[in-house]
Amino acid sequence: MALGRDRAEAVAAEALGWIAGDGALLDVFMGSTGIGAADLRSGAGEPELLAAVLDFLMQDDAWVTGFCDATGHDYGTPAAARAALPGGVQTHWT
């Protein structure tokens, strides 16, 4: 499944909203990325931050399934969205 950049950014923004809705998970995100609350608010629409949100989300299968179950997305949607954002092209060595 391929997504366009606008759709990918929308999925990532949804993921950020889902993460923000869980205070403990938001704390983990902010701690692991080093981003502060003010920078998170001001950069929430930036493609690089949205890519970081999806990178974070995809670290744990439970987070991916929780997000997708809550939003109605297919389980492959976060990865497809990540591929459409900066730095998302995966190198295949085979």
C-alpha positions in Angstrom: 0.0 0.0 0.0 1.5 3.3 -1.0 0.3 6.6 0.5 0.8 10.1 -0.8 2.6 12.6 1.4 -0.6 14.5 2.4 -2.3 11.3 3.5 0.9 10.1 5.3 1.1 13.4 7.2 -2.6 13.0 8.2 -2.0 9.4 9.5 1.1 10.6 11.4 -0.9 13.5 12.9 -3.6 11.0 14.0 -0.8 8.9 15.6 0.5 11.9 17.5 -3.0 12.6 18.7 -3.4 8.9 19.8 0.0 9.1 21.6 -0.9 12.4 23.3 -4.2 10.8 24.5 -2.2 8.4 26.7 -0.2 10.5 29.2 2.2 7.8 30.1 2.9 7.0 26.4 3.3 10.7 25.6 5.9 10.9 28.4 7.8 8.0 26.9 7.7 9.6 23.5 8.9 12.9 24.8 11.6 11.3 26.9 12.9 9.1 24.0 12.9 11.9 21.5 14.1 14.7 23.8 11.4 17.0 22.5 9.8 19.5 24.9 6.1 20.3 25.1 6.5 23.7 23.4 8.5 22.2 20.5 6.0 19.4 20.2 3.2 21.9 19.8 5.0 24.2 17.4 6.4 21.4 15.3 3.3 19.1 15.2 2.7 19.7 11.5 6.4 19.4 10.4 7.1 16.3 8.2 10.2 15.5 10.2 8.4 15.5 13.5 5.6 13.4 12.0 8.2 10.9 10.7 9.6 10.7 14.2 6.1 10.0 15.6 5.7 7.1 13.3 9.2 5.8 14.0 8.4 5.9 17.7 5.0 4.2 17.2 6.4 1.4 15.1 8.9 0.4 17.9 6.2 -1.6 19.6 3.7 -3.9 17.9 1.2 -3.2 20.7 1.3 0.5 20.0 0.8 -0.1 16.3 -2.2 -2.4 16.8 -3.6 -0.1 19.5 -3.4 2.9 17.2 -4.8 1.0 14.2 -7.6 -0.6 16.2 -8.6 2.8 17.7 -8.5 4.6 14.3 -9.7 1.9 11.9 -6.5 1.8 10.0 -5.0 -1.4 8.5 -1.9 -2.6 10.5 0.3 -1.7 7.6 -0.8 1.9 7.4 1.8 3.4 9.8 4.6 1.8 7.8 3.2 3.0 4.5 2.8 6.5 6.0 6.4 6.4 7.3 7.7 5.4 3.8 6.1 8.5 2.3 7.7 10.9 4.8 11.3 12.3 4.8 13.8 9.5 5.3 11.2 6.8 4.9 12.6 5.1 1.8 14.0 1.8 2.8 17.2 0.5 1.3 17.0 -3.1 0.1 20.4 -4.8 0.1 19.3 -7.9 -1.7 
